[in-house]
Amino acid sequence: MKLIEREDELMIAYQNGDAAALDRIYTLLKPSLYSFIFRYTRDEQFSIDIVQDSFIKLQRYKHHYNPKNGKLKSYLFQIAYRLMITKLNRRNKWRTFLPFLFPIAAEELHHADRITIRDAVAKLPEIHRAVILLFYYHDMTHDEIASILGIPKGTVKSRLHRAIQLLKDELEGDYYENGSL
């Protein structure tokens, strides 16, 4: 049995009253969901909160999920992405009004290529970062990404292409400056 089929079957079981199925769904999907949110925000506690809020929303609206409309993983990532964007926008609004409440993160200098790539992805504009993370780190299709982000498939493709160009420009500069990558 494929993992995807298992997730969908577990969700149907949960919709039919099997409370233990939600625990199994959480065990299966929490790591990749947390990874996506953390790579996007680089904020551990915020990522944990978004994952928790996503599962609470899944629990509260369990009957809104329909396997005919897509995979459970895509549905849950869509919930998490929307929650994350809403909370980030709220946070940015508060940061504007009350900047002294938010600490300034210290820049860390690392020489490892993996860190360099991670930092380059983090520097991408939000609209490009989400597409890169979902496509390369979570192996999602263009259709799944379009569904999660609520944008057309063609926009996913163009954002992915632009993100790759931006990363290439950023990383080529690092290569010529440091002689690595």
Helices and strands as residue ranges (DSSP letters): H 3-15, H 19-41, H 44-60, G 62-64, G 67-69, H 72-97, G 99-101, H 113-123, H 126-132, I 133-137, H 142-149, H 153-178
